[in-house]
Amino acid sequence: MKLIILDRDGVINEDSDAFIKSVDEWRPLPGSIEAIARLSKAGWTVAVATNQSGLARGYFTTQTLEAMHQRLRELVAEQGGWVDLIRYCPHGPDDGCDCRKPLAGLFRQIAEHYGVALDGVPTVGDSLRDLQAGASVRCQPYLVRTGKGRATEGKSLPAGTRVFDDLAAVASYLLES
């Protein structure tokens, strides 16, 4: 199985410090939908692991979040691809869960779902916590410069992190490797 784990906000869609609170605010980044479709059509299993503390903060409902994810799936399907799995952490920063990145609970959920080890599985994020969560379970971290990526690039990244301009560039690299 060729598995890839993507962060959502700042990788697939625009990010906002005020949170993405509605389907109208959920706007894909240029080339991200096509990149996911290209990967899935080439045999990659695409999973998403995303912190969504806006739920705990009361900024949006589970139904609204599911509608955003349905929109993502529809857009990818229109390009002939699919998103296989979406796991999210609904907790706030002080809730003490194990699924909020930089902890690796979402990654363990994905590994358990597929019955696979995550050694070397590409994970794409725009923040240090995305990369740390993946690296802690031996994923191969890829930083994109979209979202918070440019600011993250100057931080102490996990060993072996590869840096790309955006998800489309990561997809091209993986499909050509």
Residue pairs with C-beta under 8 A, 6 or more apart in sequence:
1 45
1 114
1 116
2 43
2 44
2 45
3 44
3 45
3 47
3 110
3 114
3 116
3 118
3 121
4 39
4 44
4 45
4 46
4 47
4 121
4 122
4 123
4 124
4 174
5 47
5 48
5 49
5 107
5 110
5 118
5 121
5 122
5 123
5 124
5 134
5 139
6 12
6 36
6 46
6 47
6 48
6 49
6 123
6 124
6 125
6 167
7 48
7 49
7 50
7 101
7 123
7 124
7 125
7 126
7 127
7 130
8 48
8 50
8 72
8 86
8 88
9 15
9 16
9 20
9 50
9 126
9 147
10 125
10 126
10 127
10 144
10 146
10 147
10 148
10 149
11 29
11 32
11 124
11 125
11 126
11 130
11 144
11 146
11 147
11 167
12 28
12 29
12 32
12 33
12 36
12 48
12 72
12 167
13 20
13 26
13 27
13 28
13 29
13 32
13 72
14 20
14 27
14 28
14 29
14 147
15 126
15 147
15 148
16 25
19 54
19 57
19 59
19 60
20 26
20 54
20 68
21 54
21 59
21 60
21 64
22 60
22 64
22 68
23 64
23 67
23 68
23 71
26 68
26 71
26 72
28 72
28 75
29 146
29 147
29 166
29 167
30 166
30 168
31 166
31 167
31 168
32 166
32 167
32 168
33 72
33 75
33 76
33 79
34 79
34 168
35 166
35 167
35 168
35 170
35 171
35 172
36 46
36 76
36 79
36 81
36 83
36 167
36 171
37 76
37 79
37 80
37 81
38 81
38 171
38 175
39 46
39 81
39 171
39 174
39 175
40 46
40 76
40 81
40 82
40 83
40 84
41 80
41 81
42 175
44 174
45 84
45 85
45 114
46 76
46 81
46 82
46 83
46 84
46 85
47 83
47 84
47 85
47 86
47 87
47 110
47 113
48 69
48 72
48 83
48 85
48 86
48 87
48 88
49 87
49 88
49 101
49 106
49 107
49 110
49 123
49 133
50 86
50 87
50 88
50 89
50 106
51 88
51 89
51 100
51 101
51 129
52 65
52 88
52 89
52 90
53 89
53 90
53 91
53 92
53 93
53 100
54 60
54 65
55 61
55 62
55 65
55 90
55 91
56 90
56 91
56 92
56 95
57 92
62 90
65 88
69 83
69 86
72 83
72 86
73 82
73 83
76 82
76 83
85 110
85 113
87 99
87 106
87 109
87 110
87 113
88 106
89 97
89 99
89 100
89 101
89 105
89 106
91 97
91 99
91 100
93 100
97 103
97 105
98 104
98 105
99 105
99 106
99 109
101 127
101 129
101 130
101 132
101 133
102 128
102 129
102 130
102 132
102 133
102 136
103 133
103 136
104 133
104 134
104 136
104 137
106 133
107 118
107 123
107 133
107 134
107 136
107 137
107 139
108 137
110 118
111 117
111 118
111 137
117 138
118 134
118 137
118 138
118 139
119 138
119 139
120 138
120 139
120 140
121 134
121 139
121 140
122 139
122 140
122 142
122 170
122 174
123 130
123 131
123 133
123 134
123 139
123 140
123 141
123 142
124 130
124 142
124 143
124 144
124 167
124 170
125 131
125 133
125 134
125 141
125 142
125 143
125 144
126 143
126 144
126 145
126 146
126 147
126 148
126 149
126 152
127 147
127 148
127 149
127 152
128 152
128 155
128 157
130 141
131 141
131 143
131 152
131 157
131 158
131 161
132 158
134 140
134 141
134 158
135 141
135 158
135 159
135 161
140 160
140 162
141 157
141 158
141 160
141 161
141 162
142 161
142 162
142 163
142 164
142 170
143 149
143 152
143 153
143 157
143 161
143 162
143 163
143 164
144 163
144 164
144 165
144 166
144 167
144 169
144 170
145 153
145 163
145 164
145 165
145 166
146 165
146 166
146 167
153 163
157 163
162 173
164 170
164 173
